[in-house]
Amino acid sequence: MDTRAVYSIHEDGKEFYFYSKYAGGFSYPFEAAEYLNGLKNALRKPRTGKQDICAAPLLAQMKGTYFFSEALKDELLFQETTKEIAEDLEKEVPFSIIVDVDQYTVAFHFNERLGELADLADITIPCYEPTDKYSGGYFRNESLVRQMGESSAAFDETNEMIFRELIRQAITEQGQVQDQQMTWGYYE
């Protein structure tokens, strides 16, 4: 699967833009969001004082982990870019991702020009919401449970397939809820 992506990172009222050949897909954006969340929490420590320090620029230093292909282990995954270049790239990449560091969400925009993703509607998913079966934390736990004891396929590939399935379910359910709301609104 083509995992090229353009990322827009929203943090403290600012926007930062990145391109990645490897961190698109369905599970990888949650890894990027978790990386940024960890950095944001570290920067909140008293030693930074009252300085306005954003974690987003540090995304350029994120390296592949065991959640990525073995070939990407310890490889840099992102390169910073401008808004104009990011907008141009969005026409040719499968995934446009928005990570909201403050809200701790990941939003997916699927490029309708690419056949395999054409049927997917845009969706925003919380990264960690223990009570929400459609959150990144739930997806990760579900993936780990399904993969326990299995070793036939690479972890990262199976993880991607499971996240894709769960995100498709979330999109379908969200669409059904919106259809019901529109129908109920019609009869009121």
N, C-alpha and C positions, 0 to 999 in steps of 0.2 A: 504494500500500500504506500502511496505517496504521502509522506508526512511533512511536506514543506508547509510552513505557516508564517503568517504575519501576526505579530502580537502587539496589542496596544495595552499598556499597563497604566492603570489609573490609581494614583496615590496622592493623597493630601491636595486634591484639586489640580494636580499636574498630570500630563500625559507623556508617556515615553513609548518609543516604537522600536521593535526588534524584528529581525527575520531569522528563521531557523529552517535548515534543511531537514532536521530530524525530530523536532519537538511538536509537530502538529499531532494528528491522530486524536484518539479519544481519551487515553489515560495520561499522556505526557503533559497536557496543560495543567492537570491537577498537581503533578510533580513540580512544575514551575511555580504554581501558586503557593504550594507548601514551602518551597525554597524561599520565596519572597516573604511569606508570613513569618518564617523562622528568623530571617534577617531583620524584619521590621521589629519583632519582639526583642531581638538582641540590641537594636539601636535605641530602644526605649529605656535602656539602663541609665542610671543616674550619671554615668561617666560622660555621656554625650551632652549633658547639660540641657540648655534650652535651644540648642541648635536644631534647625529644621533639616533633618537628614532623611532623605528618601532611600528606600531599599532598592527601588526599581532599577537604577543604573547598574547595580551589582548583578543583574540577570545575565549580563555579558560574561560573567565569570562562572556561571553554572556549568558543571561538567556532567557527563553521563554517569548514571548509577546503575545498580542492578535492575532497575525498572526499565532501562533502555537496552538496546541490543548490546551484546558483548563487545562488538566492534567500536562502540561509542564510549566504552568505559574510560573515564578520565579525559574525554575529548570535550572541548568547549562547544556548546550547543547553540548559542545565540550570538548574533552580531547586531549592534545598535544601528539604527537607521533614522531617517527623517520621516516626518508625516507624509510628505509628498512622495517619497520613494515607497513607503509602505502602501499608500493608496494605489500606486501603479502596480505593485507586486500583488495586491489583492485580486487582480484580474486573472492571474495565472497560478495562484496557489490554491489548494483544496480547502484550507482552513484559515479563517480569520478569527483570532482568539482575543477576547478582552478579559484581562485579569484585573479585577477591582480589589486592590490590596486592602482597602479600608473596609469594604463589605465582605471580603473573603469569598468572592464568587468567581466563577469562570463562565464566560458567555461564548457560545460557538456560533459562528456564521459560516455556513457551508456554501461553497461556490457552486451555484446551480449550473454552471457551464460544464462541470465535470460529472459525467454520467453516474458514477457510483454514489455520489452524494446528493444528486439532484432532488431526490425525494425527501430530504431531511429539512425540517423547519428549524429556524434559529431557536436557540434555547439558552437560558441562563440557569446555572446550577450552583447551589451553595457548595463550598469546598468541604465543609464539615458541619453537619447539622444532625446530631444523633437521632432525632425523631423523624427525620425525612428519609424515606427509602430511595429518594432520588437526590442523593448528595454524594460528593466525591468520596467522603469517608465511608459511606455505606457501600459504594461501588468497590472500593479497595478491599474492604472486609469480605464482601461477597466473592471477589476474585480470589483472594487468598484461601477462603474456605473451599471453593470449587477446585482449586489446584493442589490441595493437600494430598500428598502421596502420589501425585501424577508427575511423571518425568518424561513423557514421550515427546512433548513439544516444548520449545523454548518458552521460558517464563514470560518474557516480554511480549512475545507474539500472542500467547494465550491471554495474557492480561489485556492487551489491546482488543481482542475479540470479545471478551466479557464486557469491558467498558462500552464497546460499540453496541452490543446487545442491550445493555442497561440504559444507555442514552437513547437508543431508538424507542425503548419502552417508555421512557420519560417524555419524549416528544409526542408519542402516540397518546399517552394519557393526558398530557397538557392540551393537546388538540381536542380531545373528547370533552374535557372540562370547558374549554372555550366554546365549543359547539353547543354544549348544554346551557351555558350562560347566555349565549345569543338566543337560543330557543326560548328559554325562560323569560328573557327580556322582551321577546316578541309578544308573549301572551299577557304581559302585565299591563 
